[in-house]
């Protein structure tokens, strides 16, 4: 068995597709009625479908998981983030861990937590 995809819930699937394309270069593999598979195994699902499927509310910014990306040029990434999405909500600005890794954390437009760090 292997993990196939990670699914996140979004309010505006096109806005989220653009967000993940602009910042991370993810392309669209499949776009099908409120479900969109992006490269690297990320799946976007429309919030209405998710709520109907589960019968429960979506809780944005619940901080129970994060999407983790690595980027060698993290300062360049931050410039791109602030250019495309100046209104982004940060969890932490650029910081350096005791082991030398630089990281930044922020929320996507739907409150999904993202971490971008330099390779370890």
JOPEVEN-V265143 format. One record per pair of residues at least 12 apart in sequence whose ideal C-beta (glycine too) atoms are under 6 Angstrom apart, sorted by the first residue. I is the first residue (numbers start at 0). GAP is how many residues later the second one is. D is the distance in whole Angstrom. If there is no record, write none. Layout:
i:I gap:GAP d:D
i:I gap:GAP d:D
This chain:
i:4 gap:36 d:5
i:4 gap:38 d:5
i:5 gap:35 d:6
i:5 gap:36 d:6
i:6 gap:36 d:4
i:6 gap:38 d:6
i:7 gap:104 d:5
i:8 gap:36 d:6
i:8 gap:38 d:5
i:8 gap:41 d:5
i:8 gap:49 d:5
i:9 gap:34 d:5
i:9 gap:100 d:5
i:10 gap:36 d:5
i:10 gap:99 d:6
i:12 gap:23 d:6
i:12 gap:31 d:5
i:12 gap:33 d:5
i:14 gap:94 d:6
i:15 gap:28 d:5
i:16 gap:19 d:6
i:18 gap:89 d:6
i:18 gap:90 d:6
i:19 gap:18 d:6
i:21 gap:62 d:5
i:25 gap:12 d:4
i:25 gap:13 d:5
i:25 gap:14 d:6
i:26 gap:12 d:5
i:33 gap:12 d:4
i:33 gap:15 d:5
i:59 gap:50 d:6
i:59 gap:51 d:3
i:60 gap:50 d:4
i:62 gap:50 d:6
i:65 gap:47 d:4
i:65 gap:49 d:5
i:66 gap:47 d:5
i:67 gap:47 d:5
i:68 gap:47 d:5
i:69 gap:47 d:6
i:69 gap:49 d:5
i:70 gap:45 d:5
i:73 gap:28 d:5
i:73 gap:44 d:5
i:76 gap:39 d:6
i:87 gap:18 d:5
i:88 gap:18 d:5
i:89 gap:16 d:5
i:90 gap:14 d:4
i:91 gap:13 d:5
i:100 gap:16 d:5
i:100 gap:17 d:6
i:100 gap:19 d:5
i:101 gap:16 d:5
i:102 gap:12 d:6
i:102 gap:14 d:4
i:103 gap:12 d:5
